[in-house]
Amino acid sequence: MTLEITEVRISLREDDKLKAFASMTFNDAFVIRGLKIIEGTNGMFVAMPSRKRPDGTYQDVAHPINNETRKFIEDRILDEYERERSKLQSSLIGTTL
């Protein structure tokens, strides 16, 4: 079976660092929610869903096993994020004319 991203949903946020939440569906059969699009010091990146441990650190709930898969996921999510931002900007421009 080939891994295919069949859907990405972006929920934009107005925050200094947290730019959006994302969810993605693989092969129309498996969804991962709670991904975060973060603006870091070296640019935008996708943080995997995580939970806070009793010692105050965070542990990923789901994450790619290798860099190739991480890049595949991150590229697709960031592309969708840019598409959503463009749609929002277009709609805002349309309402101010």
N, C-alpha and C positions, 0 to 999 in steps of 0.2 A: 504494500500500500504506500502510495506517495502522500506526503504531508502537503496539504493544500489549505491555505487560508481562504475560507469561503465568505467570511464577513468580518468587518471591523466596524465597531461603533465608537464614536468619540463624543465625550461630554465635556465641552470647554469650561474652563474656570477662569476667574479673574483674580489671580494671585501672583505674587512676585516670582515664586519658584514653581509651584504646581500649576501647570498650564492646562491640563486636562486629565480626565480618567478615560480609560479605554477598555473595551472588551473585544475578544476575538474568538471566532468560531473556526474550527478545523474540520474539513471534510463534511460539513453540514451535520456533524455528529458530536462534537466536543467543544465546550465553551470555557474560556478562561476570563474571569472578570477581575476587576481591581487593579489593572495595570495603571501606572501613573506616568504621565509625560512631564518631565522635570526639566527646567532650565538650570543647568549647572554652570560652574565656572568655565568648563570646556565645551559648552554648547548643550543642545537638547539631547536627552536620553530617555529611555524607557525603563522604569523601575518595575520589577516583577511584583506580583501580589505578595504581601508579607503579613506576618502577625507579630505582635510584641510578645517577647518571652518574659518570664518572671524577673529575670535579671536586668530588664530594660533594653536589651538588644533586640534586633529584629531578625526574623528568619523567613526566607522566601518560602511561600507555600507551593508555588510552581515556578519552574525556571528551566531554560534550555540547558542541555548537557554540554554543548560545544559552542564555540564562537561562530561557526557557520550558521547554526540555527538561530543564535541570538541576533546576528546581523539580519537574517531573513525576516525575523519577527519585527525587529526595531525599524528596519527600512519601511516595511509595509505600514506599520502604525504611524510613523512620522509622516509618511506620504499622505495618509488619511487625515492626520491632524492638520497639515498644511491646506488640504482641500477644504476642510471644515472652516478654518480661519478665513480662507478666501471667500467662501460662501457668506460668512458672517459679515465680512468687510463690504462685499458687494451689496448685501441687503441694507447695511447701514448707510451706504452712499446713496442708495435708491430712496431711502426714507428722508434724507436731508435735502433732496433737490426740490 
